Amino acid sequence: MNFISTLKKQHFSHLENFAQRKLEKLSTLSDRFKNIELYFYCEKAAFFSS
């Protein structure tokens, strides 16, 4: 069980980092709104990894 939760944490933390990097690459506000799904995905990853 502990092994599974550790795996999950690593997976979500990887996804979160990936999404964060993508968000940082978006320069303008309109770009950010176009990629709002990515933002929520990042939020979800952060929620599940905590």
Distance bins in CASP14 RR format, pairs under 12 A and 6 or more apart:
PFRMAT RR
TARGET T0000
AUTHOR 0000-0000-0000
RMODE 2
METHOD distances of the structure
MODEL  1
1 7 0 0 0 0 0 1 0 0 0 0 0
1 8 0 0 0 0 0 1 0 0 0 0 0
2 8 0 0 0 0 0 1 0 0 0 0 0
2 9 0 0 0 0 0 1 0 0 0 0 0
3 9 0 0 0 0 0 1 0 0 0 0 0
3 10 0 0 0 0 0 1 0 0 0 0 0
4 10 0 0 0 0 0 1 0 0 0 0 0
4 11 0 0 0 0 0 1 0 0 0 0 0
5 11 0 0 0 0 0 1 0 0 0 0 0
5 12 0 0 0 0 0 1 0 0 0 0 0
5 48 0 0 0 0 0 1 0 0 0 0 0
5 49 0 0 0 0 0 1 0 0 0 0 0
5 50 0 0 0 0 0 1 0 0 0 0 0
6 12 0 0 0 0 0 1 0 0 0 0 0
6 13 0 0 0 0 0 1 0 0 0 0 0
6 49 0 0 0 0 0 1 0 0 0 0 0
7 13 0 0 0 0 0 1 0 0 0 0 0
7 14 0 0 0 0 0 1 0 0 0 0 0
7 49 0 0 0 0 0 1 0 0 0 0 0
8 14 0 0 0 0 0 1 0 0 0 0 0
8 15 0 0 0 0 0 1 0 0 0 0 0
8 45 0 0 0 0 0 1 0 0 0 0 0
8 48 1 0 0 1 0 0 0 0 0 0 0
8 49 1 0 0 1 0 0 0 0 0 0 0
8 50 0 0 0 0 0 1 0 0 0 0 0
9 15 0 0 0 0 0 1 0 0 0 0 0
9 16 0 0 0 0 0 1 0 0 0 0 0
9 45 0 0 0 0 0 1 0 0 0 0 0
9 46 0 0 0 0 0 1 0 0 0 0 0
9 48 0 0 0 0 1 0 0 0 0 0 0
9 49 1 0 1 0 0 0 0 0 0 0 0
9 50 0 0 0 0 1 0 0 0 0 0 0
10 16 0 0 0 0 0 1 0 0 0 0 0
10 17 0 0 0 0 0 1 0 0 0 0 0
10 45 0 0 0 0 0 1 0 0 0 0 0
10 48 0 0 0 0 0 1 0 0 0 0 0
10 49 0 0 0 0 1 0 0 0 0 0 0
11 17 0 0 0 0 0 1 0 0 0 0 0
11 18 0 0 0 0 0 1 0 0 0 0 0
11 45 0 0 0 0 1 0 0 0 0 0 0
11 48 0 0 0 0 1 0 0 0 0 0 0
11 49 0 0 0 0 1 0 0 0 0 0 0
12 18 0 0 0 0 0 1 0 0 0 0 0
12 19 0 0 0 0 0 1 0 0 0 0 0
12 41 0 0 0 0 0 1 0 0 0 0 0
12 42 0 0 0 0 0 1 0 0 0 0 0
12 43 0 0 0 0 0 1 0 0 0 0 0
12 44 0 0 0 0 1 0 0 0 0 0 0
12 45 1 0 1 0 0 0 0 0 0 0 0
12 46 1 0 0 1 0 0 0 0 0 0 0
12 47 0 0 0 0 1 0 0 0 0 0 0
12 48 1 0 1 0 0 0 0 0 0 0 0
12 49 1 1 0 0 0 0 0 0 0 0 0
12 50 0 0 0 0 1 0 0 0 0 0 0
13 19 0 0 0 0 0 1 0 0 0 0 0
13 20 0 0 0 0 0 1 0 0 0 0 0
13 42 0 0 0 0 0 1 0 0 0 0 0
13 45 1 0 0 1 0 0 0 0 0 0 0
13 46 0 0 0 0 1 0 0 0 0 0 0
13 48 0 0 0 0 1 0 0 0 0 0 0
13 49 1 0 1 0 0 0 0 0 0 0 0
13 50 0 0 0 0 1 0 0 0 0 0 0
14 20 0 0 0 0 0 1 0 0 0 0 0
14 21 0 0 0 0 0 1 0 0 0 0 0
14 42 0 0 0 0 0 1 0 0 0 0 0
14 45 0 0 0 0 1 0 0 0 0 0 0
14 49 0 0 0 0 1 0 0 0 0 0 0
15 21 0 0 0 0 0 1 0 0 0 0 0
15 22 0 0 0 0 0 1 0 0 0 0 0
15 38 0 0 0 0 0 1 0 0 0 0 0
15 41 1 0 0 1 0 0 0 0 0 0 0
15 42 1 0 0 1 0 0 0 0 0 0 0
15 43 0 0 0 0 0 1 0 0 0 0 0
15 44 0 0 0 0 1 0 0 0 0 0 0
15 45 1 0 1 0 0 0 0 0 0 0 0
15 46 0 0 0 0 1 0 0 0 0 0 0
15 47 0 0 0 0 0 1 0 0 0 0 0
15 48 0 0 0 0 1 0 0 0 0 0 0
15 49 0 0 0 0 1 0 0 0 0 0 0
16 22 0 0 0 0 0 1 0 0 0 0 0
16 23 0 0 0 0 0 1 0 0 0 0 0
16 38 0 0 0 0 0 1 0 0 0 0 0
16 39 0 0 0 0 0 1 0 0 0 0 0
16 41 0 0 0 0 1 0 0 0 0 0 0
16 42 1 0 1 0 0 0 0 0 0 0 0
16 43 0 0 0 0 1 0 0 0 0 0 0
16 44 0 0 0 0 1 0 0 0 0 0 0
16 45 1 0 1 0 0 0 0 0 0 0 0
16 46 1 0 1 0 0 0 0 0 0 0 0
16 47 0 0 0 0 1 0 0 0 0 0 0
16 48 0 0 0 0 1 0 0 0 0 0 0
16 49 1 0 0 1 0 0 0 0 0 0 0
16 50 0 0 0 0 1 0 0 0 0 0 0
17 23 0 0 0 0 0 1 0 0 0 0 0
17 24 0 0 0 0 0 1 0 0 0 0 0
17 42 0 0 0 0 1 0 0 0 0 0 0
17 45 0 0 0 0 1 0 0 0 0 0 0
17 46 0 0 0 0 0 1 0 0 0 0 0
17 49 0 0 0 0 0 1 0 0 0 0 0
18 24 0 0 0 0 0 1 0 0 0 0 0
18 25 0 0 0 0 0 1 0 0 0 0 0
18 38 0 0 0 0 1 0 0 0 0 0 0
18 41 0 0 0 0 1 0 0 0 0 0 0
18 42 0 0 0 0 1 0 0 0 0 0 0
18 45 0 0 0 0 1 0 0 0 0 0 0
19 25 0 0 0 0 0 1 0 0 0 0 0
19 26 0 0 0 0 0 1 0 0 0 0 0
19 35 0 0 0 0 1 0 0 0 0 0 0
19 36 0 0 0 0 0 1 0 0 0 0 0
19 37 0 0 0 0 0 1 0 0 0 0 0
19 38 1 0 1 0 0 0 0 0 0 0 0
19 39 1 0 0 1 0 0 0 0 0 0 0
19 40 0 0 0 0 1 0 0 0 0 0 0
19 41 1 0 1 0 0 0 0 0 0 0 0
19 42 1 1 0 0 0 0 0 0 0 0 0
19 43 0 0 0 0 1 0 0 0 0 0 0
19 44 0 0 0 0 1 0 0 0 0 0 0
19 45 1 0 0 1 0 0 0 0 0 0 0
19 46 0 0 0 0 1 0 0 0 0 0 0
19 49 0 0 0 0 0 1 0 0 0 0 0
20 26 0 0 0 0 0 1 0 0 0 0 0
20 38 0 0 0 0 1 0 0 0 0 0 0
20 39 0 0 0 0 1 0 0 0 0 0 0
20 41 0 0 0 0 0 1 0 0 0 0 0
20 42 1 0 0 1 0 0 0 0 0 0 0
20 43 0 0 0 0 0 1 0 0 0 0 0
20 45 0 0 0 0 1 0 0 0 0 0 0
20 46 0 0 0 0 1 0 0 0 0 0 0
21 38 0 0 0 0 0 1 0 0 0 0 0
21 42 0 0 0 0 1 0 0 0 0 0 0
22 31 0 0 0 0 0 1 0 0 0 0 0
22 32 0 0 0 0 0 1 0 0 0 0 0
22 34 0 0 0 0 0 1 0 0 0 0 0
22 35 1 0 0 1 0 0 0 0 0 0 0
22 37 0 0 0 0 0 1 0 0 0 0 0
22 38 1 0 1 0 0 0 0 0 0 0 0
22 39 0 0 0 0 1 0 0 0 0 0 0
22 41 0 0 0 0 1 0 0 0 0 0 0
22 42 0 0 0 0 1 0 0 0 0 0 0
22 45 0 0 0 0 0 1 0 0 0 0 0
23 31 0 0 0 0 1 0 0 0 0 0 0
23 32 1 0 0 1 0 0 0 0 0 0 0
23 33 0 0 0 0 0 1 0 0 0 0 0
23 34 0 0 0 0 0 1 0 0 0 0 0
23 35 1 0 0 1 0 0 0 0 0 0 0
23 36 0 0 0 0 0 1 0 0 0 0 0
23 37 0 0 0 0 0 1 0 0 0 0 0
23 38 1 0 0 1 0 0 0 0 0 0 0
23 39 1 0 0 1 0 0 0 0 0 0 0
23 40 0 0 0 0 0 1 0 0 0 0 0
23 41 0 0 0 0 1 0 0 0 0 0 0
23 42 1 0 0 1 0 0 0 0 0 0 0
23 43 0 0 0 0 0 1 0 0 0 0 0
23 45 0 0 0 0 0 1 0 0 0 0 0
23 46 0 0 0 0 0 1 0 0 0 0 0
24 31 0 0 0 0 0 1 0 0 0 0 0
24 32 0 0 0 0 0 1 0 0 0 0 0
24 35 0 0 0 0 0 1 0 0 0 0 0
24 38 0 0 0 0 0 1 0 0 0 0 0
24 39 0 0 0 0 0 1 0 0 0 0 0
24 42 0 0 0 0 0 1 0 0 0 0 0
25 31 0 0 0 0 1 0 0 0 0 0 0
25 32 0 0 0 0 0 1 0 0 0 0 0
25 35 0 0 0 0 1 0 0 0 0 0 0
25 38 0 0 0 0 0 1 0 0 0 0 0
26 32 1 0 1 0 0 0 0 0 0 0 0
26 33 0 0 0 0 1 0 0 0 0 0 0
26 34 0 0 0 0 1 0 0 0 0 0 0
26 35 1 0 1 0 0 0 0 0 0 0 0
26 36 0 0 0 0 0 1 0 0 0 0 0
26 38 0 0 0 0 1 0 0 0 0 0 0
26 39 0 0 0 0 1 0 0 0 0 0 0
26 42 0 0 0 0 0 1 0 0 0 0 0
27 34 0 0 0 0 0 1 0 0 0 0 0
27 35 0 0 0 0 0 1 0 0 0 0 0
28 34 0 0 0 0 1 0 0 0 0 0 0
28 35 0 0 0 0 0 1 0 0 0 0 0
29 35 0 0 0 0 0 1 0 0 0 0 0
29 36 0 0 0 0 0 1 0 0 0 0 0
30 36 0 0 0 0 0 1 0 0 0 0 0
31 38 0 0 0 0 0 1 0 0 0 0 0
31 39 0 0 0 0 0 1 0 0 0 0 0
32 38 0 0 0 0 1 0 0 0 0 0 0
32 39 1 0 0 1 0 0 0 0 0 0 0
32 40 0 0 0 0 0 1 0 0 0 0 0
32 42 0 0 0 0 0 1 0 0 0 0 0
33 39 0 0 0 0 1 0 0 0 0 0 0
35 41 0 0 0 0 1 0 0 0 0 0 0
35 42 0 0 0 0 1 0 0 0 0 0 0
36 42 0 0 0 0 0 1 0 0 0 0 0
36 43 0 0 0 0 0 1 0 0 0 0 0
37 43 0 0 0 0 0 1 0 0 0 0 0
37 44 0 0 0 0 0 1 0 0 0 0 0
38 44 0 0 0 0 0 1 0 0 0 0 0
38 45 0 0 0 0 0 1 0 0 0 0 0
39 45 0 0 0 0 0 1 0 0 0 0 0
39 46 0 0 0 0 0 1 0 0 0 0 0
40 46 0 0 0 0 0 1 0 0 0 0 0
40 47 0 0 0 0 0 1 0 0 0 0 0
41 47 0 0 0 0 0 1 0 0 0 0 0
41 48 0 0 0 0 0 1 0 0 0 0 0
42 48 0 0 0 0 0 1 0 0 0 0 0
42 49 0 0 0 0 0 1 0 0 0 0 0
43 49 0 0 0 0 0 1 0 0 0 0 0
43 50 0 0 0 0 0 1 0 0 0 0 0
44 50 0 0 0 0 0 1 0 0 0 0 0
END
